[in-house]
Amino acid sequence: MALKVITDRCTGCGRCITVCPFDAVYLENDVAVITPGCRVCRLCIKECPEDALYLEESSQPEADMAGHSGVLVVAEAVESKLHPVTLELMGKGRELADELQQKLYVVVIGHGLKSAAEELLQYGADEVWLYEDASLKHFRIEPHTNAAAHAVSGLTPNIVLIGATPVGRSLAPRLAVRLRTGLTADCTTLKVKENGDLVQIRPAFGGDVMAQIVTPQHRPQMATVRHKVMDPAQRFRREGAVLRQQELTDSALASRIRVHSVHRRREKPSISDAEIVVAVGRGVKEQKDLKLADDLARLLGGQVGVTRPLVEMGWGDHTQQIGLSGRSIRPKLLIALGISGAVQFTAGASGAECVVAINSDPDAPVFSSAHYGLVGDLYEIVPKVIAGLERGESIHAVL
């Protein structure tokens, strides 16, 4: 679709310029002109008093649906072990494939991964394609892209899912360009229409809105999803599930990148793996008051997380940040202290099994996603909770 101007109706009032969030409109001879920066948000159409703006339907042909079928998950491996995001993508991929009554494919690229690839057959995959070669042991963008593109060419899937990890964020855009298709990054929700269109939902405009993105004119449809956002696949083997060994030519395996050595960094406890998280937001008045969260987390055997504003103020480390620009978490218990509940935060913590929110504002959005809500001053509530835990009372009793 494209935004068009009916020049005979336009009076040059300039209201469309005022409401455009992309600075994509200007006046020329008192007539509105739309620039390529337009994102078709429709705000100008609603604002125009003369109905001088309208949407013109695109003449692009629809995608050839008959030639694309199935959901393809690109697995990720680190040192001959599959990244946990792979099972999470397979869980969502199986769900989408079942809705479309199509197959779930998984492509595994690396070295020493045959047993891991065979294990994936136990998690709902119909076919696993394995690209096994010593030159694929370490991630190098050219051969890994060639392998993924080879799999897409052979399987012609309708949907391709990739983890939004450092590796996935390098591979996905290059693969999308190779396939001449679109890519939606960091999706928090994926749905599918009956016609096969993938509805890719992700926060936009700094987390203020949730955008629903579809690419009806292109196949395959590609999306990346963060670790800890989706539920992992359940263990079950599909009848007829098969592992297929694939090979690439020497030219496809070639790379200008040379890996001389690999050094593992020291493992640190990750907030993404914590089963109990005490998260702190702007309701905390001073940095020293974070000790309340530290004490509460210590008594519960959990970790402390923070929202982005606290990291920007230097009150917390980026490794503690929860949200779209930080870490995604799926703890058994999340206690939110003084957090308003903006999409930026809640999208990264949507997988928590139980959320307890403490906020003085009864209308705070965080309460809409909390299982239990306490309206009150955290400076009064948290010390009482800490005192109760120190007396040996359970978290349920003190809350």
C-alpha positions in Angstrom: 0.0 0.0 0.0 1.1 3.6 -0.7 -0.2 6.9 0.7 -1.5 9.2 -2.0 -2.7 12.9 -2.1 -5.8 14.2 -4.0 -4.2 17.5 -5.0 -7.6 19.2 -5.8 -8.8 18.6 -2.2 -5.6 19.5 -0.4 -5.7 23.1 1.1 -2.2 23.1 2.5 -3.4 23.3 6.1 -0.4 21.4 7.3 -2.1 19.2 9.8 -0.7 16.1 8.2 2.8 17.5 8.8 2.1 18.1 12.4 0.9 14.6 13.2 3.4 12.6 11.1 5.9 10.9 13.5 8.3 10.2 10.6 8.7 13.7 9.1 7.6 12.2 5.9 5.3 15.0 4.7 6.0 18.5 3.4 4.2 21.2 1.5 5.0 22.2 -2.0 2.9 25.0 -3.6 0.4 24.5 -0.7 -0.1 20.8 -1.5 1.1 17.9 0.7 3.9 15.8 -0.7 4.6 12.3 0.7 8.3 11.2 0.9 9.7 7.7 0.9 10.1 8.0 4.6 6.3 7.3 5.0 5.5 4.2 7.1 1.8 4.2 6.3 0.8 4.8 9.9 -2.5 6.5 8.7 -2.4 9.3 11.3 -2.4 11.9 8.5 -5.5 10.3 6.9 -7.4 10.5 10.2 -6.3 14.1 10.7 -7.0 15.5 7.3 -10.2 17.7 7.3 -10.6 17.5 3.6 -10.2 13.8 3.0 -7.4 14.6 0.7 -5.3 11.5 1.6 -6.0 7.9 0.8 -4.2 4.5 0.6 -3.6 3.0 -2.8 -3.5 -0.8 -2.8 -0.2 -2.3 -4.0 -0.2 -4.2 -7.3 2.4 -6.6 -6.0 1.6 -10.3 -6.8 0.8 -12.5 -3.9 3.3 -15.2 -2.9 3.2 -18.6 -4.5 1.6 -20.4 -1.5 1.5 -23.7 -3.3 5.3 -23.9 -3.5 6.0 -23.3 0.2 5.0 -25.6 3.0 6.2 -26.3 6.5 8.1 -24.6 9.3 11.9 -24.7 9.4 13.9 -24.1 12.6 17.6 -23.3 12.2 19.2 -24.9 15.2 22.2 -23.3 16.9 25.2 -25.2 18.4 28.0 -24.1 20.7 30.9 -26.4 21.0 29.0 -29.4 19.8 26.1 -28.7 22.0 22.7 -27.3 20.9 21.7 -24.0 22.3 18.5 -24.2 24.5 16.8 -21.7 22.2 16.6 -24.5 19.6 14.0 -26.5 21.6 12.0 -23.3 22.3 11.8 -22.6 18.6 10.8 -26.2 18.0 8.0 -25.9 20.5 6.6 -22.9 18.7 7.4 -24.3 15.3 5.5 -27.5 16.1 2.5 -25.5 17.2 2.5 -23.4 14.0 3.0 -26.5 11.8 0.1 -28.3 13.5 -2.2 -25.4 12.9 -1.3 -25.4 9.2 -1.2 -29.2 9.1 2.3 -29.1 7.7 5.7 -30.5 8.7 8.3 -29.2 11.1 11.9 -29.3 9.8 15.1 -28.6 11.7 18.5 -27.8 10.1 21.6 -28.5 12.3 24.9 -27.1 11.1 28.2 -27.9 12.8 30.6 -30.7 13.7 30.1 -33.5 16.1 26.4 -33.0 16.3 25.0 -36.2 14.9 23.8 -37.5 18.3 22.3 -34.1 19.1 20.5 -34.1 15.7 19.2 -37.6 16.4 17.9 -36.4 19.8 15.9 -33.6 18.1 13.8 -36.3 16.4 12.5 -37.0 19.9 11.0 -33.4 20.2 8.4 -33.3 17.4 10.5 -32.8 14.3 9.4 -34.5 11.1 12.8 -34.1 9.4 16.2 -33.1 10.7 18.8 -32.0 8.1 22.3 -32.3 9.3 25.2 -30.5 7.8 28.3 -32.2 9.4 31.8 -31.0 8.5 34.9 -30.2 10.4 35.0 -26.8 8.7 31.6 -26.0 10.3 32.8 -26.6 13.9 33.1 -22.8 14.6 30.5 -20.4 13.4 31.7 -18.6 10.2 29.1 -16.6 8.4 29.7 -17.6 4.8 29.5 -21.4 5.1 26.7 -21.3 7.7 24.6 -19.1 5.5 25.3 -21.4 2.5 24.1 -24.4 4.5 20.9 -22.6 5.7 20.2 -21.4 2.2 20.7 -24.9 0.9 18.2 -26.3 3.4 15.6 -23.6 2.5 16.1 -24.3 -1.2 15.6 -28.0 -0.7 12.7 -27.8 1.7 10.9 -24.6 0.5 9.4 -23.9 3.9 6.6 -21.4 4.5 8.2 -20.1 7.7 11.8 -20.0 9.0 12.6 -19.4 12.7 16.0 -18.5 14.1 17.2 -17.7 17.6 17.8 -14.0 18.4 21.3 -14.8 19.7 24.5 -13.2 18.7 24.9 -16.0 16.1 21.3 -15.8 15.0 21.4 -12.0 14.6 24.4 -12.4 12.3 22.9 -15.3 10.3 19.3 -14.2 9.9 19.6 -10.9 8.0 22.2 -12.4 5.6 20.0 -15.3 4.9 16.9 -13.1 4.4 18.9 -11.0 1.8 20.0 -14.2 0.1 16.4 -15.4 -0.1 15.0 -11.9 -1.0 12.5 -12.0 1.8 11.6 -10.1 4.9 12.8 -10.6 8.5 11.1 -9.5 11.8 13.6 -9.5 14.7 13.0 -10.2 18.4 9.4 -11.4 18.1 7.6 -12.0 21.4 4.5 -13.7 19.9 4.0 -15.7 16.7 0.6 -16.6 15.3 -0.5 -18.0 11.9 -3.5 -17.3 9.7 -5.4 -20.0 7.8 -3.8 -18.9 4.6 -0.3 -19.4 6.0 0.6 -15.8 6.7 2.7 -15.5 9.8 1.7 -12.8 12.2 4.9 -11.6 13.8 4.3 -9.5 17.0 7.0 -7.4 18.5 7.3 -4.1 20.5 7.8 -1.0 18.4 8.4 2.7 19.1 10.5 2.0 22.1 8.1 -0.5 23.5 5.1 1.8 23.5 3.1 -0.3 21.1 3.0 -3.9 19.9 3.4 -4.1 16.2 1.8 -6.9 14.2 3.9 -7.6 11.0 3.0 -9.8 8.1 4.8 -10.3 4.8 2.1 -11.7 2.5 4.0 -11.1 -0.8 7.1 -13.0 0.2 8.1 -16.5 1.1 9.6 -17.9 3.3 8.5 -15.7 6.2 11.4 -15.2 8.6 11.5 -14.3 12.3 14.0 -14.3 15.1 12.9 -15.1 18.7 14.9 -14.6 21.9 15.9 -17.3 24.3 13.4 -17.7 27.2 10.5 -16.2 25.3 8.8 -19.4 24.1 8.0 -22.7 25.9 10.4 -25.5 24.9 9.2 -28.5 22.9 7.8 -31.5 24.7 9.5 -34.8 24.2 7.7 -37.0 21.7 8.7 -38.6 18.5 6.6 -38.2 15.4 5.8 -41.3 13.3 8.2 -41.4 10.3 10.6 -38.8 11.8 13.9 -39.0 9.9 17.4 -37.6 10.0 18.9 -36.7 6.6 22.6 -36.2 6.2 23.4 -33.3 3.8 26.7 -32.3 2.1 28.0 -29.0 0.8 30.5 -28.5 -2.0 34.0 -27.3 -1.2 33.2 -23.8 -2.5 30.1 -23.6 -0.2 32.3 -24.5 2.8 35.0 -22.0 1.9 35.4 -18.9 4.1 37.7 -15.9 4.3 37.5 -16.1 8.1 40.2 -18.1 9.9 39.5 -19.2 13.5 42.9 -19.4 15.2 41.7 -20.2 18.8 38.7 -20.1 20.9 38.7 -19.2 24.6 35.7 -19.7 26.8 34.9 -16.8 29.1 34.3 -17.5 32.7 30.8 -18.7 33.4 28.8 -16.3 35.6 25.3 -16.8 37.0 22.8 -15.5 34.5 19.6 -13.8 35.4 18.0 -15.7 32.5 18.5 -19.0 34.3 17.4 -17.8 37.8 14.3 -19.5 39.2 13.6 -16.6 41.5 14.1 -12.9 40.5 13.5 -9.8 42.5 13.2 -7.0 39.9 13.5 -3.3 40.8 12.2 -0.3 38.9 12.1 3.5 39.2 10.0 3.2 42.4 13.3 3.0 44.2 14.3 6.4 45.3 18.1 6.0 45.9 20.8 3.6 44.8 21.5 2.5 48.3 17.9 1.4 48.6 18.7 -1.5 46.2 19.9 -3.3 49.4 16.2 -4.1 50.1 16.1 -6.1 46.9 19.5 -7.7 47.6 18.4 -8.8 51.0 15.1 -10.2 49.7 16.8 -12.0 46.8 19.4 -13.5 49.2 16.7 -14.8 51.6 14.8 -16.4 48.7 17.9 -17.8 47.0 17.3 -15.7 43.9 18.9 -12.9 41.9 18.3 -9.2 41.5 17.2 -7.7 38.2 16.6 -4.1 37.2 14.8 -2.1 34.5 16.5 -0.1 31.8 16.3 3.3 33.5 18.2 2.0 36.5 21.0 0.7 34.2 21.1 4.1 32.4 21.5 5.8 35.8 24.4 3.5 36.7 22.5 1.8 39.5 22.6 -1.7 37.9 24.7 -3.7 35.5 23.6 -4.4 32.0 23.7 -8.2 32.8 20.9 -7.5 35.3 18.7 -5.7 32.9 15.3 -7.3 32.2 13.4 -6.5 29.0 13.7 -6.2 25.3 17.0 -4.4 25.4 18.2 -6.6 28.2 17.6 -10.3 29.2 14.5 -12.4 28.8 13.6 -14.4 31.9 11.3 -17.3 32.8 11.6 -17.7 36.6 9.2 -19.6 38.8 8.8 -16.5 40.9 9.2 -12.8 39.9 8.8 -10.1 42.5 8.5 -6.7 40.8 9.3 -3.7 43.1 8.3 -0.3 42.0 8.0 -1.3 38.3 5.4 0.5 36.2 5.0 -2.4 33.8 5.8 -0.9 30.4 6.0 -3.3 27.4 9.7 -2.9 27.3 9.9 -4.8 30.6 6.9 -7.1 30.5 7.8 -8.5 27.1 11.1 -9.8 28.6 9.4 -11.3 31.7 6.2 -12.7 30.2 7.3 -16.3 30.8 7.4 -16.0 34.6 5.2 -18.7 36.3 4.2 -16.4 39.2 4.5 -12.6 39.3 4.1 -10.6 42.5 3.9 -6.8 41.9 4.4 -4.2 44.6 3.5 -0.7 43.5 2.0 2.4 45.1 0.0 3.2 42.0 -3.1 1.1 41.8 -3.4 1.8 38.1 0.1 0.7 37.2 0.1 -1.5 34.1 2.2 -4.1 35.9 -0.8 -5.3 37.8 -2.5 -6.5 34.6 0.2 -9.1 34.1 0.7 -9.9 37.8 -0.8 -13.0 39.5 -0.7 -11.2 42.9 -0.6 -7.4 43.4 0.2 -5.4 46.5 -0.8 -1.7 46.3 1.4 0.2 48.7 4.8 1.7 49.4 7.6 -0.8 48.8 9.6 0.9 51.6 6.9 -0.3 54.0 6.1 -3.7 52.5 9.5 -5.1 51.6 11.1 -4.7 55.1 8.1 -6.6 56.6 8.6 -9.4 54.0 12.3 -9.6 54.8 11.6 -9.7 58.6 9.1 -12.5 58.1 11.6 -14.5 56.0 14.3 -14.0 58.6 11.9 -15.4 61.2 11.6 -18.5 59.1 8.2 -17.9 57.6 7.4 -18.9 54.1 7.1 -16.5 51.2 3.4 -17.3 51.0 2.9 -16.5 54.6 4.7 -13.1 54.6 3.0 -11.9 51.4 
